[in-house]
Amino acid sequence: MTSRIPPRIPPGDWYRQRPVGDGITWIDEPFIQEFYRCNIWHVRGRDRDLMVDSGMGVVSLREWVPLVSERPLDAVASHTHFDHIGCHHEFPCRLCHSAEADILAEPTRASTLADPYVTDAIFDALPDVPYSSTSYAVKGAPATRLLEDGDIIDLGDRHFEVIPTPGHSPGGIALWEAASGVLISGDIVYDGPLIEDTYHADAEAYIRSMQRLAKLPVRIVHGGHFPSFSGERLTEIVTTWLRDKGV
């Protein structure tokens, strides 16, 4: 039995962009299967823009999505798994939590979870550019700013607070805009199957992170995977998850 060979598509078709309100654009890679497909969040600010995560990096984000190169931009890593930091090296201002700065600077297939997840099987199509799943690797992108609990990312008219969310990974973060009720949550919580068994996951930290997020007056959540959802749905997800943990 032969393995499936995904078709090749033009790089100009690789990314998809959809406005979701609040000056936020949802960018993703629709030819990667949904479970592995990272959400890239672009936030328009008065003085500069914000981008949370950058996808797998198999196609240049800056070259094929002009939105992310029009203005000064802070490229934030919600954490350093392969599907979230693949294009960070393309941006001059790179931000991540100090606990994962070493991975962002010197990523390996093991530290970014490219092993064992990156195979042709996670694609419905591949870009018509030089690419091989067997040799895929994230490029190093040393942070230009390290983030800690309570730090503010200032866009001029918008201010996002850094909330560390260890559990899925040690340096996972969420970004909270109190003025709008917007939470950009990364992979600690989204409306889909949560991953709690990575090599650097921490079950007790995961519980504390979920409890902290549950206390925020969230209006809408933009997660690391799957579609956005309401603050009411966040409460439902977290309550059910904690109950299943016996908390």
FENRA-V795598 format. One record per run of one state. SS is the DSSP state (alpha for helix, beta for strand, coil for the rest). FROM is the first residue (numbers start at 1). LEN is the number of residues. Records with the same first field share a line. If there is no record, write none. Layout:
BEGIN
SS = FROM-LEN, FROM-LEN
END
This chain:
BEGIN
coil = 1-6, 10-1, 14-2, 22-2, 29-3, 33-1, 37-3, 44-5, 53-8, 65-1, 70-3, 77-5, 86-2, 91-3, 106-8, 118-2, 124-1, 128-5, 136-9, 148-4, 155-4, 165-8, 178-4, 187-16, 215-5, 224-5, 245-3
beta = 7-3, 16-6, 24-5, 32-1, 40-4, 49-4, 73-4, 94-4, 123-1, 125-3, 145-3, 152-3, 159-6, 173-5, 182-5, 220-4, 229-2
alpha = 11-3, 34-3, 61-4, 66-4, 82-4, 88-3, 98-8, 114-4, 120-3, 133-3, 203-12, 231-14
END
